[in-house]
Amino acid sequence: MEKFINKILCIVCLVTATSCESIKRFAIEVQEPAAVTLPLSVRNVLVVNNTAPQNTQYGIEQNLDNKPVEKIAIDLDSTVWFTIRSLSKAFAGSDFFDEVFFYNDSIRTDNRWLTINPLSEKLLNDLYDMNQYDAILSIDRLAFAISENVKSSIKGVGDPELLASVNIKTEAVLNFSIYLYGNNEPHKMFSISEKDSLFASSILPDDSLLIFKSLPEYLIHRTAAILGKRIAAYFIPSWESEERIIYSNHRARMKEARKYADTQNWAEAEFIWTNGYKSEKKNEEKGKLALNIALANEMQDDMETALSWAEKAVQHFEEANAAENDWLLFAKDYVSALNERIKNNKLLDLQWGVN
């Protein structure tokens, strides 16, 4: 009986000690470099529509109760302008370029909508003469495939409404290129695709224009706007969320350090964690403290020191237990994340012009 009681007391103590440890998870915003690094001289950009309107006899399939419907003209001519406006808005909101302009008319006069026509030397010179542009971003082709299936219920005689389920899918392929001032050939050429869908099931007016024109146009305009944002992401750095953790326990100094960290006073938190690390004997605890110290340095933008402490944490966890436990796996992931940030920061410095 006494042994049984002792075991219970031991378990209670273990649970109590464990409950005194805490992990705070939080997100930080990390800037990631653009996919394309442009010369620092590119400050003013002109966006042009170099597409030919898509022939609406191709790429559009519409059915009502599994039977093809008589085609209603869907406006694809203006679709590219949703892309250009979305792109220009993303550029303007980034503060990455000084000025962003877009040419208000299409520069294509032919109807070969599947053909990509590079900008001619004469056209480039004419466009550059209009203003002090450092680069021209050309939208060269935008093609859509639209599939719409509508199923209707039986309606009564003279019933002005239709109970319908509408399923529309669209796929878009877009080609674009970037020209730098002084060069007649594209600096780079790209191709991206995007899929989107819309499903609605409700009582709708028995209005074929709404079902077979307005709804598809809404979807393709939404898809076109998404493509504009995706183009912008090629050229401007973006922000992404990453998870970080803070380890704490029941000790007064650790609680104090946690308060400093919660108020973004990372230098004071680092000081306490470093002193705790020096006096700690157990490898697993040293590893947890090393991770905290690595975080404190990351939050103070000292990435190299942060990486050094994260690598120490890995070493301590490996010495504490050869098995791949959660702490060891997290520490290895953190080392990888810090290495990626160091590499990205060098590229970001090039893109932002930071020495």
C-alpha positions as CSV (number, residue, x, y, z in Angstrom):
1,M,0.0,0.0,0.0
2,E,2.8,2.4,0.9
3,K,4.6,1.7,-2.4
4,F,1.3,2.3,-4.2
5,I,0.9,5.7,-2.5
6,N,4.5,6.6,-3.3
7,K,3.9,5.8,-6.9
8,I,0.8,8.1,-7.0
9,L,2.8,10.9,-5.3
10,C,5.5,10.5,-7.8
11,I,3.1,10.7,-10.7
12,V,1.4,13.8,-9.2
13,C,4.8,15.5,-8.8
14,L,5.6,14.6,-12.4
15,V,2.4,16.0,-13.7
16,T,2.8,19.2,-11.6
17,A,6.3,19.8,-12.8
18,T,5.2,19.2,-16.4
19,S,2.3,21.6,-16.1
20,C,4.7,24.3,-14.9
21,E,6.4,24.2,-18.3
22,S,4.7,26.3,-21.0
23,I,5.1,26.9,-24.7
24,K,3.9,30.1,-26.3
25,R,3.3,29.8,-30.0
26,F,3.1,33.0,-32.0
27,A,3.5,34.1,-35.6
28,I,6.0,36.5,-37.1
29,E,5.9,38.2,-40.4
30,V,8.9,37.4,-42.6
31,Q,9.7,39.2,-45.8
32,E,10.5,37.0,-48.8
33,P,12.3,38.1,-51.9
34,A,10.7,38.5,-55.2
35,A,11.1,35.7,-57.7
36,V,12.8,38.2,-60.2
37,T,15.6,40.6,-59.1
38,L,15.5,43.7,-61.3
39,P,18.3,46.2,-61.6
40,L,18.1,49.0,-59.0
41,S,17.7,51.4,-61.8
42,V,14.2,50.2,-62.5
43,R,12.1,52.7,-60.5
44,N,9.3,53.6,-63.0
45,V,7.3,50.9,-64.8
46,L,4.8,51.0,-67.6
47,V,2.3,48.2,-68.0
48,V,0.9,47.6,-71.5
49,N,-1.8,45.4,-72.9
50,N,-0.2,43.5,-75.8
51,T,-3.0,40.9,-76.1
52,A,-5.5,40.3,-78.9
53,P,-9.1,39.6,-77.7
54,Q,-10.0,36.0,-77.5
55,N,-12.4,34.6,-80.1
56,T,-15.5,33.8,-78.1
57,Q,-16.3,30.8,-80.4
58,Y,-13.5,29.0,-78.7
59,G,-13.0,27.8,-75.1
60,I,-16.6,28.4,-73.9
61,E,-18.9,25.5,-73.2
62,Q,-22.4,26.0,-71.7
63,N,-25.1,23.5,-71.0
64,L,-28.6,23.5,-69.5
65,D,-29.8,20.2,-68.3
66,N,-27.0,18.5,-70.2
67,K,-27.9,20.1,-73.5
68,P,-25.9,22.9,-75.2
69,V,-27.5,26.3,-75.0
70,E,-27.5,28.9,-77.7
71,K,-24.4,31.0,-77.1
72,I,-24.7,34.4,-75.5
73,A,-21.8,36.7,-76.2
74,I,-19.5,36.8,-73.1
75,D,-17.3,39.8,-72.9
76,L,-13.7,38.7,-73.0
77,D,-12.3,41.9,-74.5
78,S,-12.2,43.8,-71.2
79,T,-10.9,40.9,-69.1
80,V,-7.2,41.7,-69.5
81,W,-7.9,45.2,-68.0
82,F,-9.0,43.5,-64.7
83,T,-5.6,41.9,-64.7
84,I,-3.8,45.1,-65.4
85,R,-5.7,47.1,-62.8
86,S,-5.1,44.5,-60.2
87,L,-1.4,44.3,-61.1
88,S,-1.0,48.1,-61.0
89,K,-2.8,48.3,-57.7
90,A,-0.4,45.7,-56.2
91,F,2.6,47.5,-57.6
92,A,1.4,50.9,-56.3
93,G,0.6,49.5,-52.8
94,S,4.0,47.9,-52.4
95,D,6.2,51.1,-52.4
96,F,8.7,49.0,-54.3
97,F,8.6,51.2,-57.4
98,D,8.5,55.0,-57.5
99,E,5.9,55.2,-60.2
100,V,3.7,52.7,-62.0
101,F,1.7,53.6,-65.1
102,F,-0.5,51.7,-67.5
103,Y,-1.2,52.4,-71.1
104,N,-4.9,53.0,-71.6
105,D,-5.3,51.2,-74.9
106,S,-4.4,47.9,-76.4
107,I,-1.2,48.1,-78.6
108,R,-2.3,45.1,-80.7
109,T,-4.3,45.7,-83.9
110,D,-4.6,42.1,-85.1
111,N,-7.0,39.3,-84.0
112,R,-4.5,36.4,-83.7
113,W,-5.4,35.9,-80.0
114,L,-3.3,32.8,-79.6
115,T,-0.1,34.4,-81.0
116,I,2.4,36.2,-78.8
117,N,3.9,39.3,-80.5
118,P,7.1,40.6,-78.9
119,L,7.2,44.4,-78.7
120,S,9.1,45.9,-81.7
121,E,12.1,48.2,-81.4
122,K,10.1,51.1,-82.8
123,L,7.2,50.5,-80.4
124,L,9.5,50.3,-77.4
125,N,11.2,53.5,-78.4
126,D,7.8,55.2,-78.9
127,L,6.6,54.0,-75.4
128,Y,9.9,55.1,-73.7
129,D,9.6,58.5,-75.4
130,M,6.3,59.1,-73.7
131,N,7.9,59.3,-70.2
132,Q,10.9,58.3,-68.2
133,Y,10.1,54.6,-67.9
134,D,12.9,52.3,-66.8
135,A,11.0,49.1,-67.7
136,I,7.9,48.0,-69.6
137,L,5.8,45.1,-68.4
138,S,3.9,43.6,-71.3
139,I,0.8,41.3,-71.0
140,D,1.2,39.3,-74.1
141,R,-1.6,36.7,-74.1
142,L,-4.6,35.8,-71.9
143,A,-6.7,32.8,-72.8
144,F,-9.7,31.4,-71.0
145,A,-11.5,28.1,-71.0
146,I,-15.0,28.2,-69.5
147,S,-17.2,25.3,-68.6
148,E,-20.7,26.0,-67.3
149,N,-23.4,23.4,-66.4
150,V,-26.8,24.4,-65.2
151,K,-29.4,22.1,-63.8
152,S,-33.0,23.3,-63.4
153,S,-36.1,22.0,-61.6
154,I,-39.5,21.8,-63.3
155,K,-41.2,25.1,-63.0
156,G,-44.9,25.8,-63.1
157,V,-46.6,27.6,-66.0
158,G,-45.9,31.3,-65.9
159,D,-43.4,30.9,-63.0
160,P,-41.0,33.8,-63.3
161,E,-38.3,32.0,-61.2
162,L,-36.1,29.0,-61.7
163,L,-34.6,26.8,-59.1
164,A,-31.2,26.2,-60.6
165,S,-27.8,24.9,-59.6
166,V,-25.0,26.6,-61.5
167,N,-21.6,25.1,-61.7
168,I,-19.0,27.2,-63.6
169,K,-15.3,26.4,-63.9
170,T,-12.7,28.5,-65.6
171,E,-9.0,28.1,-66.4
172,A,-6.8,30.9,-67.6
173,V,-3.3,30.9,-69.1
174,L,-1.4,34.2,-69.2
175,N,1.9,35.1,-70.7
176,F,3.8,38.2,-69.9
177,S,7.3,39.7,-70.3
178,I,9.5,42.4,-68.9
179,Y,11.6,44.8,-71.0
180,L,14.4,46.9,-69.6
181,Y,15.3,50.3,-70.9
182,G,17.9,50.1,-73.6
183,N,17.2,46.5,-74.5
184,N,15.0,45.5,-77.4
185,E,14.7,41.9,-76.3
186,P,12.6,40.8,-73.3
187,H,14.6,40.6,-70.1
188,K,12.5,37.6,-69.0
189,M,9.3,35.9,-70.3
190,F,6.8,34.1,-68.1
191,S,3.7,31.9,-68.3
192,I,1.3,31.3,-65.4
193,S,-2.1,29.6,-65.1
194,E,-5.0,29.9,-62.7
195,K,-8.2,27.9,-62.0
196,D,-11.3,29.1,-60.3
197,S,-14.9,27.9,-59.9
198,L,-18.3,29.1,-58.8
199,F,-21.1,27.0,-57.6
200,A,-24.6,28.4,-56.7
201,S,-27.8,26.6,-55.9
202,S,-30.8,28.9,-55.3
203,I,-33.9,30.3,-56.8
204,L,-32.8,32.5,-59.6
205,P,-34.8,34.7,-62.0
206,D,-35.5,32.8,-65.2
207,D,-33.0,35.1,-66.9
208,S,-30.5,33.5,-69.3
209,L,-28.4,36.7,-69.4
210,L,-27.8,36.4,-65.7
211,I,-27.0,32.7,-65.7
212,F,-25.1,32.4,-69.0
213,K,-23.5,35.8,-69.2
214,S,-23.3,37.8,-65.9
215,L,-22.2,34.9,-63.7
216,P,-19.4,33.6,-66.1
217,E,-18.2,37.2,-66.6
218,Y,-18.0,37.7,-62.9
219,L,-15.9,34.5,-62.5
220,I,-13.5,35.3,-65.3
221,H,-13.0,38.9,-64.0
222,R,-12.2,37.5,-60.6
223,T,-9.7,35.1,-62.1
224,A,-8.1,37.8,-64.1
225,A,-7.7,40.0,-61.0
226,I,-6.0,37.0,-59.2
227,L,-3.6,36.7,-62.1
228,G,-2.7,40.4,-61.8
229,K,-1.7,39.9,-58.1
230,R,0.3,36.8,-59.1
231,I,2.2,38.8,-61.7
232,A,3.1,41.5,-59.1
233,A,4.4,38.8,-56.8
234,Y,7.2,38.0,-59.3
235,F,8.6,41.5,-58.9
236,I,7.9,42.7,-55.4
237,P,9.0,41.2,-52.1
238,S,6.1,39.7,-50.1
239,W,5.4,39.0,-46.4
240,E,4.7,35.5,-45.1
241,S,3.7,34.3,-41.6
242,E,6.0,31.8,-39.8
243,E,5.4,30.2,-36.4
244,R,7.9,30.6,-33.5
245,I,7.8,29.4,-29.9
246,I,9.0,30.6,-26.5
247,Y,9.8,28.0,-23.8
248,S,9.2,28.9,-20.1
249,N,8.9,27.1,-16.8
250,H,8.0,27.6,-13.1
251,R,11.3,29.4,-12.2
252,A,10.9,33.1,-11.3
253,R,13.7,34.3,-13.7
254,M,12.1,32.3,-16.5
255,K,8.7,33.9,-15.8
256,E,10.5,37.3,-15.8
257,A,12.1,36.6,-19.1
258,R,8.8,35.6,-20.6
259,K,7.3,38.9,-19.6
260,Y,10.2,40.7,-21.3
261,A,9.6,38.7,-24.4
262,D,5.9,39.4,-24.3
263,T,6.6,43.1,-24.4
264,Q,9.2,42.8,-27.2
265,N,12.1,43.5,-24.8
266,W,14.2,40.8,-26.4
267,A,17.6,42.1,-25.1
268,E,16.5,41.7,-21.5
269,A,14.9,38.3,-22.2
270,E,18.1,37.1,-23.9
271,F,20.2,38.2,-20.9
272,I,18.2,36.1,-18.5
273,W,18.0,33.1,-20.8
274,T,21.8,33.2,-21.4
275,N,22.5,33.3,-17.7
276,G,20.2,30.3,-17.2
277,Y,21.9,28.5,-20.1
278,K,25.3,28.9,-18.4
279,S,24.2,27.5,-15.1
280,E,22.0,24.7,-16.5
281,K,23.4,21.1,-16.4
282,K,20.8,19.1,-18.3
283,N,21.2,18.9,-22.0
284,E,17.5,19.1,-22.8
285,E,17.0,22.2,-20.7
286,K,20.1,23.8,-22.3
287,G,18.6,23.0,-25.7
288,K,15.3,24.7,-24.9
289,L,17.1,27.8,-23.5
290,A,19.3,27.8,-26.6
291,L,16.2,27.9,-28.8
292,N,14.9,30.9,-26.8
293,I,18.3,32.7,-27.2
294,A,18.2,32.0,-30.9
295,L,14.7,33.5,-31.1
296,A,15.8,36.6,-29.2
297,N,18.6,37.2,-31.6
298,E,16.3,36.6,-34.6
299,M,13.9,39.1,-33.3
300,Q,16.8,41.6,-33.0
301,D,17.8,40.8,-36.6
302,D,21.0,39.1,-35.7
303,M,20.5,36.1,-37.9
304,E,24.0,34.7,-37.8
305,T,24.0,34.6,-34.0
306,A,20.5,33.1,-34.0
307,L,21.6,30.4,-36.3
308,S,24.6,29.6,-34.1
309,W,22.3,29.2,-31.0
310,A,19.8,27.1,-33.0
311,E,22.6,24.7,-34.0
312,K,23.7,24.5,-30.3
313,A,20.1,23.5,-29.4
314,V,20.2,20.7,-32.0
315,Q,23.5,19.5,-30.5
316,H,22.1,19.5,-26.9
317,F,18.9,17.6,-27.9
318,E,21.0,15.0,-29.7
319,E,23.2,14.5,-26.7
320,A,20.1,14.3,-24.4
321,N,18.4,11.7,-26.5
322,A,19.5,10.1,-29.7
323,A,15.8,9.6,-30.7
324,E,14.1,12.1,-33.1
325,N,11.9,13.6,-30.4
326,D,9.7,16.7,-31.0
327,W,12.2,19.2,-29.6
328,L,15.0,17.9,-31.8
329,L,12.8,17.9,-34.9
330,F,11.7,21.5,-34.1
331,A,15.3,22.6,-33.6
332,K,16.3,21.1,-36.9
333,D,13.4,22.8,-38.7
334,Y,14.4,26.1,-37.0
335,V,17.9,25.8,-38.2
336,S,16.6,25.3,-41.8
337,A,14.3,28.3,-41.4
338,L,17.1,30.5,-40.2
339,N,19.4,29.4,-43.1
340,E,16.6,30.2,-45.5
341,R,16.1,33.7,-43.9
342,I,19.8,34.4,-44.2
343,K,19.9,33.5,-47.8
344,N,16.7,35.5,-48.5
345,N,18.0,38.5,-46.7
346,K,21.0,38.7,-49.0
347,L,18.7,38.7,-52.0
348,L,16.3,41.2,-50.3
349,D,19.2,43.6,-49.8
350,L,20.0,43.4,-53.5
351,Q,16.3,44.0,-54.4
352,W,15.9,46.9,-52.0
353,G,19.3,48.4,-52.7
354,V,20.7,47.9,-49.1
355,N,24.4,47.8,-48.8
